[in-house]
Amino acid sequence: MSSWSVRIVLENMSNVDKDYRYMGLSDFVSEIQKPGFFLEPNSESKICEHILKLSEDVSYDTQNLVTKRFVTLTWRWGYLMALTLRLCGAVGLF
């Protein structure tokens, strides 16, 4: 994913419009499923923080997308523990 694409995804994930937040997350999930996907560590931590925030989004559609794509996000991504703990906390498991 190029820096430009990461910037756009981050902007969309933090947009005030719930549809843009959903679209940003959806675009990122689509991108990480492509062969040869690579994300710089600096960008990875920023996107991780945005996804963690989206797990508590006011839009249930966005929250559901995080939950539905959890396996995809963690399988291709190094922040499995942070995502797991945050999501389990959000649903009251911890």
Contacts in CASP RR format, 6 or more apart in sequence:
PFRMAT RR
TARGET T0000
AUTHOR 0000-0000-0000
METHOD contacts of the structure
MODEL  1
MSSWSVRIVLENMSNVDKDYRYMGLSDFVSEIQKPGFFLEPNSESKICEH
ILKLSEDVSYDTQNLVTKRFVTLTWRWGYLMALTLRLCGAVGLF
1 9 0 8 1.000
1 31 0 8 1.000
1 37 0 8 1.000
1 38 0 8 1.000
1 39 0 8 1.000
1 43 0 8 1.000
3 43 0 8 1.000
5 31 0 8 1.000
6 39 0 8 1.000
6 43 0 8 1.000
6 46 0 8 1.000
6 47 0 8 1.000
8 27 0 8 1.000
9 24 0 8 1.000
9 27 0 8 1.000
9 28 0 8 1.000
9 31 0 8 1.000
9 47 0 8 1.000
10 46 0 8 1.000
10 47 0 8 1.000
10 50 0 8 1.000
12 20 0 8 1.000
12 21 0 8 1.000
12 23 0 8 1.000
12 24 0 8 1.000
12 25 0 8 1.000
12 27 0 8 1.000
13 21 0 8 1.000
13 24 0 8 1.000
13 25 0 8 1.000
13 28 0 8 1.000
13 47 0 8 1.000
13 50 0 8 1.000
13 51 0 8 1.000
13 53 0 8 1.000
13 54 0 8 1.000
14 21 0 8 1.000
14 50 0 8 1.000
14 53 0 8 1.000
15 21 0 8 1.000
18 57 0 8 1.000
18 58 0 8 1.000
18 59 0 8 1.000
18 61 0 8 1.000
18 62 0 8 1.000
21 54 0 8 1.000
21 57 0 8 1.000
21 59 0 8 1.000
21 62 0 8 1.000
22 59 0 8 1.000
22 61 0 8 1.000
22 62 0 8 1.000
22 65 0 8 1.000
25 51 0 8 1.000
25 54 0 8 1.000
25 62 0 8 1.000
25 65 0 8 1.000
25 66 0 8 1.000
25 69 0 8 1.000
26 65 0 8 1.000
28 47 0 8 1.000
28 51 0 8 1.000
29 65 0 8 1.000
29 69 0 8 1.000
29 72 0 8 1.000
29 73 0 8 1.000
31 37 0 8 1.000
32 39 0 8 1.000
32 72 0 8 1.000
32 73 0 8 1.000
32 76 0 8 1.000
32 77 0 8 1.000
33 72 0 8 1.000
33 76 0 8 1.000
37 76 0 8 1.000
39 47 0 8 1.000
44 77 0 8 1.000
44 78 0 8 1.000
44 79 0 8 1.000
45 79 0 8 1.000
48 77 0 8 1.000
48 79 0 8 1.000
48 82 0 8 1.000
48 83 0 8 1.000
51 66 0 8 1.000
51 73 0 8 1.000
51 83 0 8 1.000
52 82 0 8 1.000
52 83 0 8 1.000
52 86 0 8 1.000
54 62 0 8 1.000
54 63 0 8 1.000
54 65 0 8 1.000
54 66 0 8 1.000
55 63 0 8 1.000
55 66 0 8 1.000
55 67 0 8 1.000
55 83 0 8 1.000
55 86 0 8 1.000
55 87 0 8 1.000
55 90 0 8 1.000
56 63 0 8 1.000
56 90 0 8 1.000
57 63 0 8 1.000
57 66 0 8 1.000
66 73 0 8 1.000
66 87 0 8 1.000
67 87 0 8 1.000
70 83 0 8 1.000
70 87 0 8 1.000
73 83 0 8 1.000
74 80 0 8 1.000
74 83 0 8 1.000
74 84 0 8 1.000
77 83 0 8 1.000
85 94 0 8 1.000
88 94 0 8 1.000
END
